[in-house]
Amino acid sequence: MSTAASSHDILLLGASGLVGRAVLADAPERMVAVSRSVHAGGRAPSWVVADLYRDAIPFGGETVLSAGPLDGLLAWLGRENPRGLKRIVALSSTSVHTKQDSADPQERALAARLRDAEALLIAWCASRGVRWTLLRPTLIYDDAFAGALGRFVAIARRIGAVALPSDARGLRQPVHAADVAGAMRAALVRDAARDHAYDLPGGETLDYRRMVARTLAVAAPGARLLALSPWLFAFAAPAARRLPALAALTPEVLARMREDLVFDAGPATRDLGHAPRRFPGAPAAARPG
């Protein structure tokens, strides 16, 4: 395992996350992966175990792919001030749009941090002649349904059922981690992507309940999807949040289940060739309750 990156490598930050692992599945020979821990089965010619916020990660190459936290990338850039860097492709999130007016101050703070981090990265790159691309995926999943959808899988496997409010019909566009990774790779070689930001929705728009049903059909076959009246679900939600898998289901998260969070894939399709896959699963396989 390496402790530093050579001057000819692509540096991948956030290598053990959903998108980082997808990037590594088709990694160039000269890529160096950076994360706080090595993911089991991770593929990389060289792996650096380091904390972006505090550890030295010397790098003299031309290209950085950041699949980790955007403020972590900025912390590293500010600390190392790498010379010779020409290209940065970094992940942000559509949360910069969807959480800026949230009733939850922590969610508003997250949106503000993302917005400020995007602006700081653009300014840093402009001052040094570095070309940048920002990608904002929405609701990332992988073949194991890790990520936000994993909480429903965990509950379904444990008790055989998942409950949602009957009005959880807000539209979603979940995007596969491999499609996000493909957009990152495309941004490296497509001139049109330089100095632009793109929203990255998935290849299908479906409502929240249908999305969860299709998740269970693949990851927890036979599990029941129960539709509770909104008032009954609201009554039961505080107790449900005591379960670790459902602790993140705050009132704001539940309210957004009713909201349409839909983004325009047109610019990413035009400039990056973004052609994301449809969401997997068959709704009929999850038995309604």
DOLUM-40984 format. One line per field, with one value per residue (C-alpha): residue in three letters; x, y, z. Coordinates in steps of 0.1 Angstrom, whole numbers, plus 5000, padded with zeros to 4 digits. Example, Ala and Ser with C-alpha at 12.3 -4.5 7.8 and 13.67 -1.06 7.14 Angstrom:
# DOLUM-40984
resn: [ALA, SER]
x: [5123, 5137]
y: [4955, 4989]
z: [5078, 5071]
# end
This chain:
# DOLUM-40984
resn: [MET, SER, THR, ALA, ALA, SER, SER, HIS, ASP, ILE, LEU, LEU, LEU, GLY, ALA, SER, GLY, LEU, VAL, GLY, ARG, ALA, VAL, LEU, ALA, ASP, ALA, PRO, GLU, ARG, MET, VAL, ALA, VAL, SER, ARG, SER, VAL, HIS, ALA, GLY, GLY, ARG, ALA, PRO, SER, TRP, VAL, VAL, ALA, ASP, LEU, TYR, ARG, ASP, ALA, ILE, PRO, PHE, GLY, GLY, GLU, THR, VAL, LEU, SER, ALA, GLY, PRO, LEU, ASP, GLY, LEU, LEU, ALA, TRP, LEU, GLY, ARG, GLU, ASN, PRO, ARG, GLY, LEU, LYS, ARG, ILE, VAL, ALA, LEU, SER, SER, THR, SER, VAL, HIS, THR, LYS, GLN, ASP, SER, ALA, ASP, PRO, GLN, GLU, ARG, ALA, LEU, ALA, ALA, ARG, LEU, ARG, ASP, ALA, GLU, ALA, LEU, LEU, ILE, ALA, TRP, CYS, ALA, SER, ARG, GLY, VAL, ARG, TRP, THR, LEU, LEU, ARG, PRO, THR, LEU, ILE, TYR, ASP, ASP, ALA, PHE, ALA, GLY, ALA, LEU, GLY, ARG, PHE, VAL, ALA, ILE, ALA, ARG, ARG, ILE, GLY, ALA, VAL, ALA, LEU, PRO, SER, ASP, ALA, ARG, GLY, LEU, ARG, GLN, PRO, VAL, HIS, ALA, ALA, ASP, VAL, ALA, GLY, ALA, MET, ARG, ALA, ALA, LEU, VAL, ARG, ASP, ALA, ALA, ARG, ASP, HIS, ALA, TYR, ASP, LEU, PRO, GLY, GLY, GLU, THR, LEU, ASP, TYR, ARG, ARG, MET, VAL, ALA, ARG, THR, LEU, ALA, VAL, ALA, ALA, PRO, GLY, ALA, ARG, LEU, LEU, ALA, LEU, SER, PRO, TRP, LEU, PHE, ALA, PHE, ALA, ALA, PRO, ALA, ALA, ARG, ARG, LEU, PRO, ALA, LEU, ALA, ALA, LEU, THR, PRO, GLU, VAL, LEU, ALA, ARG, MET, ARG, GLU, ASP, LEU, VAL, PHE, ASP, ALA, GLY, PRO, ALA, THR, ARG, ASP, LEU, GLY, HIS, ALA, PRO, ARG, ARG, PHE, PRO, GLY, ALA, PRO, ALA, ALA, ALA, ARG, PRO, GLY]
x: [5000, 5014, 5017, 5021, 5009, 5034, 5035, 5019, 4988, 4951, 4942, 4908, 4895, 4866, 4876, 4857, 4823, 4796, 4808, 4845, 4842, 4824, 4852, 4877, 4858, 4872, 4903, 4932, 4965, 4980, 4951, 4958, 4929, 4925, 4901, 4901, 4900, 4905, 4872, 4871, 4877, 4888, 4907, 4935, 4971, 4979, 4959, 4966, 4948, 4944, 4920, 4914, 4908, 4941, 4966, 4993, 4986, 5014, 5004, 5022, 4999, 4974, 4940, 4919, 4886, 4868, 4840, 4841, 4829, 4834, 4847, 4872, 4886, 4888, 4906, 4932, 4936, 4942, 4966, 4987, 4982, 4993, 5014, 5008, 4971, 4951, 4918, 4893, 4861, 4842, 4809, 4785, 4748, 4713, 4708, 4722, 4688, 4664, 4675, 4682, 4647, 4642, 4626, 4655, 4684, 4709, 4696, 4698, 4733, 4742, 4728, 4748, 4780, 4776, 4768, 4798, 4821, 4811, 4818, 4852, 4863, 4854, 4873, 4903, 4904, 4900, 4929, 4952, 4941, 4926, 4896, 4868, 4835, 4809, 4785, 4754, 4739, 4705, 4697, 4726, 4722, 4742, 4735, 4734, 4711, 4736, 4730, 4697, 4676, 4695, 4675, 4643, 4661, 4675, 4640, 4624, 4650, 4646, 4608, 4595, 4577, 4582, 4555, 4552, 4525, 4499, 4506, 4544, 4540, 4567, 4587, 4623, 4651, 4675, 4709, 4732, 4767, 4782, 4764, 4778, 4812, 4807, 4799, 4830, 4852, 4834, 4840, 4877, 4878, 4849, 4858, 4822, 4822, 4850, 4840, 4804, 4781, 4756, 4727, 4728, 4694, 4688, 4672, 4636, 4612, 4590, 4571, 4585, 4563, 4570, 4607, 4607, 4585, 4610, 4639, 4623, 4614, 4651, 4668, 4641, 4618, 4585, 4586, 4554, 4551, 4524, 4506, 4495, 4472, 4493, 4479, 4487, 4522, 4529, 4517, 4540, 4570, 4586, 4587, 4600, 4629, 4642, 4653, 4689, 4679, 4651, 4668, 4673, 4636, 4631, 4599, 4616, 4626, 4591, 4576, 4599, 4584, 4554, 4575, 4587, 4625, 4631, 4661, 4669, 4693, 4695, 4728, 4745, 4732, 4744, 4779, 4787, 4767, 4749, 4725, 4716, 4700, 4664, 4657, 4657, 4629, 4593, 4567, 4544, 4571, 4567, 4533, 4512, 4497]
y: [5000, 5034, 5064, 5089, 5095, 5097, 5126, 5106, 5094, 5103, 5108, 5094, 5109, 5091, 5058, 5036, 5052, 5041, 5061, 5057, 5019, 5022, 5043, 5018, 4990, 5005, 5022, 5033, 5016, 5049, 5057, 5062, 5057, 5077, 5069, 5066, 5029, 5003, 4989, 4951, 4940, 4974, 4975, 5001, 4999, 5020, 5029, 5057, 5055, 5091, 5116, 5145, 5169, 5165, 5141, 5150, 5135, 5147, 5147, 5161, 5148, 5166, 5151, 5147, 5128, 5137, 5112, 5121, 5151, 5184, 5202, 5175, 5181, 5218, 5211, 5190, 5216, 5243, 5223, 5208, 5235, 5208, 5221, 5210, 5202, 5208, 5191, 5185, 5165, 5166, 5154, 5177, 5169, 5180, 5186, 5221, 5227, 5206, 5214, 5251, 5259, 5230, 5235, 5216, 5240, 5211, 5205, 5242, 5242, 5212, 5230, 5261, 5242, 5226, 5259, 5276, 5247, 5248, 5285, 5281, 5253, 5273, 5303, 5281, 5266, 5300, 5315, 5287, 5280, 5246, 5233, 5220, 5200, 5197, 5168, 5167, 5132, 5125, 5095, 5072, 5035, 5004, 4968, 4960, 4990, 5006, 5043, 5059, 5030, 5005, 5015, 5001, 4969, 4965, 4968, 4945, 4918, 4921, 4921, 4913, 4945, 4983, 5009, 5042, 5069, 5063, 5098, 5092, 5099, 5124, 5118, 5106, 5098, 5074, 5071, 5041, 5047, 5032, 5058, 5086, 5071, 5070, 5107, 5115, 5096, 5113, 5148, 5141, 5138, 5160, 5196, 5208, 5197, 5221, 5247, 5235, 5220, 5193, 5177, 5139, 5122, 5085, 5070, 5067, 5089, 5071, 5079, 5072, 5042, 5026, 5032, 5015, 4986, 4979, 4981, 4954, 4933, 4930, 4932, 4917, 4895, 4887, 4916, 4935, 4972, 4987, 5019, 5036, 5067, 5098, 5105, 5069, 5070, 5104, 5089, 5058, 5077, 5088, 5052, 5040, 5064, 5046, 5018, 5026, 5019, 5045, 5071, 5094, 5095, 5130, 5150, 5169, 5136, 5123, 5156, 5153, 5119, 5139, 5163, 5160, 5161, 5160, 5173, 5180, 5155, 5173, 5192, 5161, 5140, 5166, 5173, 5140, 5114, 5107, 5078, 5063, 5030, 5025, 5016, 4978, 4956, 4948, 4965, 4935, 4915, 4935, 4925, 4955, 4954]
z: [5000, 4990, 5012, 4984, 4948, 4919, 4895, 4867, 4885, 4886, 4922, 4933, 4965, 4984, 4969, 4994, 4988, 4965, 4935, 4943, 4942, 4909, 4895, 4906, 4888, 4856, 4870, 4848, 4857, 4870, 4894, 4931, 4954, 4986, 5015, 5053, 5049, 5022, 5011, 5010, 4974, 4963, 4931, 4927, 4916, 4947, 4977, 5002, 5036, 5048, 5061, 5036, 5064, 5082, 5066, 5040, 5006, 4983, 4946, 4916, 4889, 4866, 4874, 4905, 4907, 4940, 4949, 4985, 5005, 4986, 5017, 5022, 4987, 4996, 5028, 5009, 4982, 5008, 5027, 4999, 4971, 4945, 4917, 4881, 4886, 4854, 4859, 4888, 4885, 4918, 4932, 4949, 4954, 4944, 4981, 4973, 4956, 4976, 5012, 5010, 5023, 5047, 5080, 5096, 5104, 5099, 5064, 5056, 5069, 5047, 5016, 5025, 5030, 4996, 4979, 4996, 4988, 4951, 4950, 4968, 4944, 4914, 4927, 4936, 4902, 4884, 4904, 4893, 4857, 4867, 4847, 4868, 4865, 4893, 4892, 4914, 4916, 4933, 4955, 4946, 4948, 4938, 4930, 4968, 4974, 4997, 5005, 5015, 5001, 5023, 5054, 5039, 5029, 5064, 5080, 5054, 5060, 5097, 5101, 5066, 5060, 5054, 5061, 5042, 5043, 5016, 5002, 4997, 4960, 4954, 4923, 4924, 4899, 4916, 4899, 4899, 4912, 4881, 4860, 4882, 4878, 4840, 4840, 4860, 4835, 4806, 4821, 4820, 4782, 4770, 4764, 4767, 4804, 4814, 4839, 4841, 4868, 4860, 4878, 4874, 4877, 4870, 4839, 4853, 4872, 4897, 4928, 4962, 4971, 4937, 4942, 4976, 4963, 4935, 4959, 4981, 4950, 4943, 4977, 5000, 4979, 4995, 5019, 5023, 5016, 5039, 5031, 5062, 5064, 5069, 5104, 5115, 5100, 5117, 5150, 5146, 5132, 5165, 5178, 5144, 5146, 5176, 5152, 5139, 5103, 5105, 5127, 5097, 5089, 5104, 5099, 5070, 5053, 5057, 5043, 5012, 5004, 4992, 4971, 4936, 4934, 4897, 4878, 4841, 4826, 4793, 4799, 4812, 4783, 4758, 4772, 4790, 4771, 4804, 4796, 4830, 4834, 4845, 4881, 4887, 4900, 4892, 4914, 4916, 4934, 4965, 4980, 4990, 5024]
# end
